[in-house]
Amino acid sequence: MLSENLEKKNAMMIKKSVERIIELALTEDIGTGDITTNSVVPENTIIEASFIAKQKGIICGLDVLLEVFAYLDPSVMCKLFLKDGDKVEEGDKIGDITGPAHAILSGERVALNFLQHLSGIATQAYVFSQLVADTDVKIVDTRKTTPGLRVLEKYAVKTGGGSNHRMNLSDGILIKDNHIKAAGGIAPAVKAARKNAPQTLKIEVEAESLMQVQEALEAGADIIMLDNMNLEQMKEAVELIAGRALTEASGNMDRQDLKAVAATGVDLISIGALTHSVKAMDISLKFR
């Protein structure tokens, strides 16, 4: 019962967060009014249109699209032919939309921005995940997300087949280089974390060398991040750790041969580029 209540609470929090994101995006885009639409389109005009994929990929963000138009005018009707996570090819129809032209024209750009951006992330997550699909390695995201859009971007990563790292700073302990310097070293940092943080949280330590890997092991780290190491260093680190902690490869992983990284024996590969520099998927809204 407790777990069910927590899931419901989290779902409500996410829903409210998405509603705020949509409201902010529409306010930003429409301003005091869509002067073009209001000037040239008769108020009672009803239109029909279709969302068309202009390249292949993984669709994500359809619920957000629906919420955008529902916010502007509940009478707008959308008929979707796909669901989040589905593959599309160039020219595929994603869905039809019918309703007041004013609402559809005013919401078009915001709806497409969300759909294109999230589909781009889901598509990239799928590509990376497929590269290591025959291994036990997980592709995970980072906190390098667009400010305010993290909940949606991390959802898109999972939709594409990736996994989520921390949602925010309260989700887990990750002792990075600056924490190590500020705390006086890896050992005192881990010791302080054990003393002051909830016992349910795992402690991850960033290591830039094999010496630091050894220090993290001796300090009792649960996860060791192998930061910007080459393939040989990662392999040596995995052998040194020998299953006593989870291992995470990190640092410009989008530029690496992910199959080769996975072959070193790491458990996780974190890729900031999943969210911070992904290319939006090309999708258009065509009026009929």
Residue pairs with C-beta under 8 A, 6 or more apart in sequence:
14 151
17 151
18 64
18 67
18 151
18 152
19 67
19 71
21 148
21 149
21 151
21 152
22 64
22 67
22 68
22 71
22 110
22 114
23 71
24 148
25 68
25 110
25 113
25 114
26 68
26 71
26 72
26 107
26 110
29 109
29 110
30 106
34 102
34 105
34 106
37 101
37 102
37 105
37 106
38 102
41 101
41 102
41 105
43 102
44 100
45 100
45 101
45 102
46 98
46 99
46 100
46 101
47 98
47 99
47 100
47 101
47 104
47 287
47 288
48 96
48 97
48 98
48 287
48 288
49 96
49 97
49 98
49 104
49 285
49 286
49 287
49 288
50 93
50 94
50 95
50 96
50 97
50 285
50 286
50 288
51 65
51 93
51 94
51 95
51 96
51 97
51 115
51 283
51 284
51 285
52 91
52 92
52 93
52 94
52 283
52 284
52 285
52 286
53 59
53 88
53 89
53 90
53 91
53 92
53 93
53 94
53 281
53 282
53 283
54 90
54 91
54 282
54 283
54 284
55 90
55 281
55 282
56 87
56 88
56 89
56 90
57 87
57 88
57 119
57 120
57 122
57 123
57 126
57 281
58 85
58 86
58 87
58 88
58 119
58 122
58 123
58 125
58 126
58 159
58 160
59 82
59 83
59 84
59 85
59 86
59 87
59 88
59 94
59 115
59 119
59 122
60 84
60 85
60 115
60 118
60 119
60 121
60 122
60 155
60 156
60 159
60 160
61 84
61 114
61 115
61 117
61 118
61 119
61 152
61 156
62 80
62 82
62 83
62 84
62 94
62 95
62 115
63 84
64 111
64 114
64 115
64 118
64 152
65 78
65 111
65 114
65 115
66 78
66 80
68 107
68 110
68 111
68 114
69 76
69 78
69 97
69 99
69 103
69 104
69 107
69 111
70 76
71 107
72 103
72 106
72 107
73 99
73 100
73 102
73 103
75 99
75 100
75 103
76 97
76 98
76 99
76 100
76 103
76 104
76 107
77 97
77 98
77 99
78 95
78 96
78 97
78 98
79 95
79 96
79 97
79 98
80 94
80 95
81 93
81 94
81 95
81 96
82 88
82 92
82 94
82 95
84 122
84 159
85 122
85 159
85 160
88 94
94 283
97 104
97 285
108 285
111 285
112 283
112 284
112 285
113 280
114 152
115 281
115 283
116 280
116 281
116 282
116 283
117 149
117 153
117 156
117 278
117 280
118 152
118 153
118 155
118 156
118 159
119 156
119 280
119 281
119 283
120 278
120 279
120 280
120 281
121 153
121 156
121 157
121 160
121 274
121 275
121 278
122 156
122 157
122 159
122 160
123 160
123 281
124 160
124 273
124 274
124 278
124 279
125 139
125 141
125 156
125 157
125 158
125 159
125 160
125 161
125 162
125 274
126 160
126 161
128 139
128 162
128 254
128 258
128 269
128 271
128 274
129 139
129 160
129 161
129 162
130 161
131 258
131 259
131 262
132 139
132 258
132 259
132 262
132 269
135 262
135 263
136 267
137 261
137 262
137 266
137 267
137 268
137 269
138 162
138 163
138 267
138 268
138 269
139 161
139 162
139 163
139 258
139 268
139 269
139 271
139 274
140 162
140 163
140 164
140 165
140 248
140 268
140 269
140 270
140 271
141 153
141 154
141 157
141 162
141 163
141 164
141 165
141 270
141 271
141 272
141 274
141 275
142 165
142 270
142 271
142 272
142 274
142 275
142 276
143 150
143 165
143 166
143 168
143 169
144 272
144 275
144 276
145 153
145 154
145 275
145 276
146 153
146 275
146 276
150 167
150 168
151 167
153 275
154 164
154 167
154 275
157 163
157 164
157 274
157 275
158 164
162 274
163 268
165 270
166 172
166 174
172 201
172 202
172 204
173 193
173 197
173 201
173 202
173 203
173 204
174 204
174 205
174 206
174 225
175 183
175 186
175 189
175 190
175 193
175 203
175 204
175 205
175 206
175 221
176 206
177 206
177 208
177 227
179 189
180 186
180 189
180 205
180 206
183 189
183 192
185 215
186 205
186 207
186 212
186 215
186 216
186 219
186 221
187 215
187 218
187 219
189 205
189 219
190 203
190 205
190 216
190 219
190 220
190 221
191 219
193 203
194 203
194 220
197 203
202 222
202 223
203 220
203 221
203 222
203 223
204 221
204 222
204 223
204 224
204 225
204 248
205 212
205 216
205 219
205 221
205 223
205 224
205 225
206 225
206 227
206 250
207 213
207 215
207 216
207 224
207 225
207 226
207 227
207 237
208 227
208 228
208 229
209 233
210 233
210 236
210 237
210 240
213 224
213 226
213 237
213 240
213 241
214 240
216 224
216 245
217 224
217 240
217 241
217 244
217 245
221 245
222 245
222 246
223 245
223 246
223 247
223 248
223 268
224 237
224 241
224 245
224 246
224 247
224 248
225 248
225 250
225 270
226 233
226 234
226 237
226 247
226 248
226 249
226 250
226 266
227 250
227 251
228 250
228 251
228 252
229 237
229 249
229 251
231 260
231 261
231 264
234 247
234 249
234 261
234 264
234 265
234 266
235 264
235 265
237 247
238 247
238 264
238 265
238 266
239 265
241 247
246 267
246 268
247 265
247 266
247 267
247 268
248 266
248 267
248 268
248 269
248 270
249 261
249 264
249 266
249 268
249 269
249 270
250 269
250 270
253 261
253 269
253 270
253 271
253 273
254 271
254 272
254 273
254 274
258 269
261 269
262 269
